[in-house]
Amino acid sequence: MKDHYQTLGVPENASEQEIKMAYRKLAKRYHPDVNAGAKGAEDRFKEIVEAYTILSDFNLRRNYDAKRIGKSFFGGNPSFYSYGQTNEKKDPRRKEYSEEDLERARARHKKRALANMARRKNILKGMIVTFILFMVASAEFENYIEQKRNKDSLDLSYKLASIRKQYQEVEKTKIENMDSPYDAVFGEAQYENNSPNHFVIYMAFSDAVICAVQSNPPYKTLRNEYIEAKQAFVMKEMPGGSYFIKMYTGENWDMKKKIPDGRRLGGFTNNEAFYKVHLGPFALHDLHKKNSDTNTCDTIYIDPTKLKLDIISSAEFFDAGK
């Protein structure tokens, strides 16, 4: 016969409170949720539950004690059933249980315990499945983001290549016949061999002559180039330094038109105007200076709706510097 007192580690005259405290302590230690996969722990837990079921019920415990000491249910010393209590009166409402009743009670308790264990296992399985689905979804989302990033990068590369091609075509087909129309005024265009410095100019609203002017002494205009409306070009191999951008705009270029000093170098016959880009100066890297905090390229999108232009006189435009 099983010794339920020994199972719970309590004396035979232990009170209900002592039995309950011992059960809670052992249940926490041997519960299947705490000892997953340990067969011995599960069997031990079942023994603890069975012992508590018997000893926590007055009638079940009394019947168990009577069998344990070889006495009849109604025999023995009445003081034996005091269980740590004094002057306890018998409750007339207490029911006497037969062995069959005890077996049914054990079966019900075991069924409830197994049902609770099954419910906890199902909850744990659900949590595991949810976690796996979350990890799979996270991996798919990261893969989608990576693919989109690669696609966007590829699209941008195509766009940049298209723009570069347009610039090359513009240089070849639009500027070739009228490149630097005012070299006679400003001097021959100056280049610095193998310099990475360049300006990318896009003219949004008018035909124009675009000039790059030194912002420091001797304030010379190093480059002047013709561009048609809504076209672009690149001023390559620019010498290092800081520059302002000035321009002469208009329509209908006439090579017979005279400039202010009287020479026939050409000019616009309609809507002519002179401007200076308000933004600037634009600093390009000086190859002869160390640690120069400058750029090798500036892109200037000339659109009066987006970029402020200062009006200047024709004399200021044709000033060749010192």
C-alpha positions as CSV (number, residue, x, y, z in Angstrom):
1,M,0.0,0.0,0.0
2,K,1.3,3.4,-1.0
3,D,2.5,5.7,1.9
4,H,0.9,9.0,0.9
5,Y,2.4,10.8,4.0
6,Q,5.8,9.8,2.9
7,T,5.0,10.9,-0.7
8,L,4.2,14.4,0.5
9,G,6.9,14.3,3.3
10,V,4.5,15.1,6.2
11,P,3.8,13.4,9.5
12,E,0.7,11.3,10.0
13,N,-1.0,13.9,12.2
14,A,-0.2,16.7,9.8
15,S,-2.9,19.4,9.5
16,E,-4.7,20.3,6.3
17,Q,-2.6,23.5,6.0
18,E,0.6,21.5,6.3
19,I,-0.6,19.0,3.7
20,K,-1.6,21.8,1.3
21,M,1.8,23.6,1.7
22,A,3.7,20.4,1.1
23,Y,1.6,19.6,-2.0
24,R,2.2,23.0,-3.6
25,K,5.9,22.9,-3.0
26,L,6.2,19.4,-4.6
27,A,3.8,20.2,-7.4
28,K,5.9,23.2,-8.5
29,R,9.0,21.1,-8.5
30,Y,7.7,18.0,-10.4
31,H,5.1,19.6,-12.7
32,P,5.3,18.2,-16.3
33,D,5.5,21.8,-17.7
34,V,8.7,22.4,-15.7
35,N,10.2,19.0,-16.5
36,A,9.2,18.5,-20.1
37,G,10.2,15.1,-21.5
38,A,11.2,13.7,-18.0
39,K,9.2,10.5,-17.6
40,G,10.2,10.1,-13.9
41,A,9.0,13.6,-13.1
42,E,5.6,12.9,-14.6
43,D,5.1,9.7,-12.6
44,R,6.3,11.5,-9.5
45,F,3.8,14.3,-10.1
46,K,1.0,11.7,-10.5
47,E,1.9,10.2,-7.1
48,I,1.9,13.6,-5.5
49,V,-1.5,14.5,-6.9
50,E,-2.9,11.1,-5.8
51,A,-1.5,11.6,-2.3
52,Y,-2.9,15.1,-2.0
53,T,-6.3,14.0,-3.3
54,I,-6.6,11.4,-0.5
55,L,-5.1,13.4,2.4
56,S,-6.8,16.7,1.7
57,D,-10.3,15.1,2.0
58,F,-11.3,14.3,5.6
59,N,-13.3,11.2,4.9
60,L,-10.9,9.8,2.2
61,R,-8.0,10.4,4.6
62,R,-9.8,8.7,7.5
63,N,-10.6,5.7,5.4
64,Y,-7.1,5.5,4.1
65,D,-5.7,5.7,7.6
66,A,-8.0,3.0,8.8
67,K,-6.8,0.6,6.0
68,R,-3.3,1.6,6.7
69,I,-3.3,0.6,10.3
70,G,-5.5,-2.5,9.7
71,K,-8.5,-1.1,11.6
72,S,-12.1,-1.1,10.4
73,F,-13.5,2.2,9.2
74,F,-15.3,2.8,12.5
75,G,-12.7,1.2,14.8
76,G,-9.5,2.4,16.3
77,N,-8.7,5.3,18.6
78,P,-10.8,8.3,17.7
79,S,-8.0,10.6,18.7
80,F,-6.0,9.2,15.8
81,Y,-8.2,11.1,13.3
82,S,-7.7,14.5,14.9
83,Y,-5.0,15.3,12.3
84,G,-3.4,18.2,14.3
85,Q,-6.8,19.6,15.4
86,T,-8.2,19.8,18.9
87,N,-11.8,19.4,20.1
88,E,-12.9,18.9,16.5
89,K,-16.6,18.0,16.3
90,K,-17.9,15.6,13.7
91,D,-19.7,17.4,11.0
92,P,-23.1,15.6,10.5
93,R,-23.1,16.8,6.9
94,R,-20.0,14.9,6.0
95,K,-20.6,11.9,3.8
96,E,-19.0,8.5,4.3
97,Y,-17.2,7.2,1.2
98,S,-16.8,3.7,0.1
99,E,-13.8,2.3,-1.8
100,E,-15.8,2.5,-5.0
101,D,-16.4,6.2,-4.4
102,L,-12.7,6.7,-3.7
103,E,-11.8,5.1,-7.0
104,R,-14.2,7.2,-8.9
105,A,-12.8,10.4,-7.2
106,R,-9.3,9.3,-8.2
107,A,-10.3,8.7,-11.8
108,R,-12.0,12.1,-12.0
109,H,-9.0,13.9,-10.5
110,K,-6.6,12.0,-12.9
111,K,-8.8,12.9,-15.8
112,R,-8.8,16.6,-14.9
113,A,-5.1,16.5,-14.4
114,L,-4.5,14.9,-17.8
115,A,-6.9,17.4,-19.5
116,N,-5.0,20.3,-18.0
117,M,-1.7,18.8,-19.2
118,A,-3.1,18.3,-22.7
119,R,-4.5,21.9,-22.7
120,R,-1.1,23.3,-21.7
121,K,0.6,21.2,-24.4
122,N,-1.8,22.5,-27.0
123,I,-1.1,26.1,-25.9
124,L,2.6,25.4,-26.1
125,K,2.3,23.9,-29.6
126,G,0.2,26.9,-30.7
127,M,2.9,29.3,-29.4
128,I,5.6,27.3,-31.3
129,V,3.7,27.3,-34.5
130,T,3.0,31.1,-34.2
131,F,6.7,31.8,-33.6
132,I,7.7,29.7,-36.7
133,L,5.1,31.5,-38.9
134,F,6.4,34.8,-37.6
135,M,10.0,33.9,-38.4
136,V,9.0,32.7,-41.9
137,A,7.0,35.8,-42.6
138,S,9.9,38.0,-41.4
139,A,12.3,36.2,-43.7
140,E,9.9,36.6,-46.7
141,F,9.4,40.3,-45.9
142,E,13.2,40.9,-45.7
143,N,13.6,39.0,-49.0
144,Y,10.9,41.3,-50.6
145,I,12.7,44.4,-49.3
146,E,16.0,43.2,-50.6
147,Q,14.6,42.5,-54.1
148,K,12.8,45.8,-54.2
149,R,16.0,47.6,-53.2
150,N,18.0,45.8,-55.9
151,K,15.3,46.7,-58.5
152,D,15.2,50.3,-57.5
153,S,19.0,50.4,-57.6
154,L,19.0,48.9,-61.1
155,D,16.3,51.3,-62.3
156,L,18.3,54.2,-61.0
157,S,21.4,52.9,-62.8
158,Y,19.4,52.8,-66.1
159,K,18.2,56.3,-65.6
160,L,21.7,57.7,-64.9
161,A,23.0,55.9,-67.9
162,S,20.2,57.4,-70.0
163,I,21.0,60.9,-68.7
164,R,24.7,60.4,-69.4
165,K,23.8,59.3,-72.9
166,Q,21.6,62.3,-73.4
167,Y,24.4,64.6,-72.3
168,Q,26.8,63.0,-74.7
169,E,24.4,63.3,-77.6
170,V,23.7,66.9,-76.7
171,E,27.4,67.7,-76.7
172,K,27.8,66.0,-80.1
173,T,24.8,67.2,-82.0
174,K,23.7,70.5,-80.3
175,I,26.8,72.3,-79.3
176,E,29.4,71.1,-81.7
177,N,28.8,73.9,-84.4
178,M,28.6,76.8,-81.9
179,D,30.9,75.8,-79.1
180,S,32.4,78.8,-77.3
181,P,31.0,81.6,-79.5
182,Y,32.7,84.3,-77.5
183,D,36.3,83.1,-77.3
184,A,37.3,86.3,-79.0
185,V,36.0,88.2,-76.0
186,F,36.9,85.9,-73.1
187,G,39.9,84.1,-74.5
188,E,40.3,80.5,-75.5
189,A,38.5,78.1,-73.2
190,Q,40.8,76.8,-70.5
191,Y,41.0,73.1,-69.6
192,E,43.0,71.2,-67.0
193,N,44.2,67.9,-68.5
194,N,42.9,64.8,-66.7
195,S,41.0,66.8,-64.1
196,P,37.8,65.2,-62.9
197,N,36.2,68.6,-62.3
198,H,33.1,69.4,-64.4
199,F,29.8,71.2,-64.4
200,V,26.6,69.6,-65.6
201,I,24.4,72.3,-67.0
202,Y,20.7,71.9,-67.9
203,M,18.9,74.9,-69.5
204,A,15.2,74.6,-68.9
205,F,13.7,77.7,-70.6
206,S,15.8,79.4,-73.3
207,D,18.7,79.2,-75.7
208,A,21.7,80.7,-74.0
209,V,25.5,81.2,-73.8
210,I,26.6,79.9,-70.4
211,C,29.8,81.2,-68.8
212,A,31.9,79.9,-65.9
213,V,33.5,83.0,-64.2
214,Q,36.2,82.9,-61.4
215,S,34.8,84.1,-58.1
216,N,38.3,85.3,-57.0
217,P,40.9,87.5,-58.7
218,P,41.5,87.8,-61.6
219,Y,37.8,87.1,-62.2
220,K,38.3,85.7,-65.6
221,T,35.7,83.9,-67.7
222,L,37.4,80.5,-68.3
223,R,34.6,78.9,-70.3
224,N,31.7,80.1,-72.5
225,E,29.5,77.6,-74.2
226,Y,26.3,77.7,-76.3
227,I,23.3,75.6,-75.3
228,E,19.8,75.4,-76.8
229,A,16.6,75.4,-74.7
230,K,15.7,72.3,-72.8
231,Q,19.1,70.7,-73.5
232,A,22.2,69.9,-71.4
233,F,25.9,69.8,-71.7
234,V,29.0,69.1,-69.6
235,M,31.9,71.5,-69.0
236,K,34.7,69.0,-68.7
237,E,38.2,69.2,-67.2
238,M,37.5,72.4,-65.4
239,P,40.5,74.0,-63.5
240,G,40.1,73.8,-59.8
241,G,38.7,76.9,-58.0
242,S,35.4,78.7,-57.2
243,Y,33.1,79.9,-60.0
244,F,30.0,82.0,-60.6
245,I,27.7,81.1,-63.5
246,K,26.4,83.9,-65.8
247,M,24.4,83.7,-69.0
248,Y,23.1,85.5,-72.0
249,T,19.6,84.2,-73.1
250,G,17.3,84.9,-76.0
251,E,16.0,83.6,-79.3
252,N,17.1,83.6,-83.0
253,W,20.9,83.6,-82.9
254,D,22.3,85.9,-85.7
255,M,26.0,85.6,-86.4
256,K,25.9,89.1,-87.9
257,K,24.8,90.8,-84.7
258,K,27.4,93.0,-83.0
259,I,28.5,92.8,-79.4
260,P,28.8,96.0,-77.3
261,D,32.4,96.7,-78.4
262,G,31.3,96.7,-82.1
263,R,32.6,93.3,-83.2
264,R,30.3,91.0,-85.2
265,L,30.5,87.9,-83.0
266,G,26.8,87.0,-83.1
267,G,23.9,87.3,-80.6
268,F,20.2,86.9,-80.0
269,T,17.8,89.1,-81.9
270,N,14.7,88.4,-79.8
271,N,14.0,88.4,-76.0
272,E,17.7,88.8,-75.1
273,A,18.5,89.1,-71.4
274,F,21.5,88.7,-69.1
275,Y,21.6,86.9,-65.8
276,K,23.8,85.6,-63.0
277,V,22.8,82.5,-61.0
278,H,22.2,83.7,-57.5
279,L,23.4,80.5,-56.0
280,G,27.2,80.2,-55.6
281,P,30.0,80.3,-55.8
282,F,30.5,76.7,-57.0
283,A,33.8,75.2,-55.7
284,L,35.6,72.6,-57.7
285,H,38.6,70.5,-56.4
286,D,42.0,72.1,-56.7
287,L,44.5,69.4,-57.7
288,H,47.4,71.6,-56.4
289,K,46.0,72.0,-52.9
290,K,45.9,69.3,-50.2
291,N,42.8,68.5,-48.2
292,S,40.7,70.8,-50.3
293,D,37.1,70.6,-49.0
294,T,35.5,70.9,-52.5
295,N,33.6,68.9,-55.1
296,T,34.6,67.5,-58.4
297,C,31.2,68.0,-60.0
298,D,28.2,70.4,-59.6
299,T,24.9,69.9,-61.5
300,I,23.1,73.2,-62.2
301,Y,19.5,73.0,-63.3
302,I,18.7,76.5,-64.7
303,D,15.0,77.0,-64.2
304,P,13.8,80.5,-63.0
305,T,10.8,78.8,-61.3
306,K,13.2,76.8,-59.1
307,L,16.5,78.7,-59.2
308,K,16.9,82.4,-58.5
309,L,18.5,84.4,-61.3
310,D,19.9,87.9,-60.8
311,I,19.6,90.3,-63.7
312,I,22.9,91.9,-64.9
313,S,23.8,94.3,-67.6
314,S,25.3,93.3,-71.0
315,A,28.5,95.1,-69.9
316,E,28.8,92.9,-66.8
317,F,28.2,89.8,-69.0
318,F,30.9,90.7,-71.5
319,D,33.4,91.8,-68.9
320,A,36.4,89.5,-69.5
321,G,38.1,90.2,-66.2
322,K,41.6,91.4,-65.6
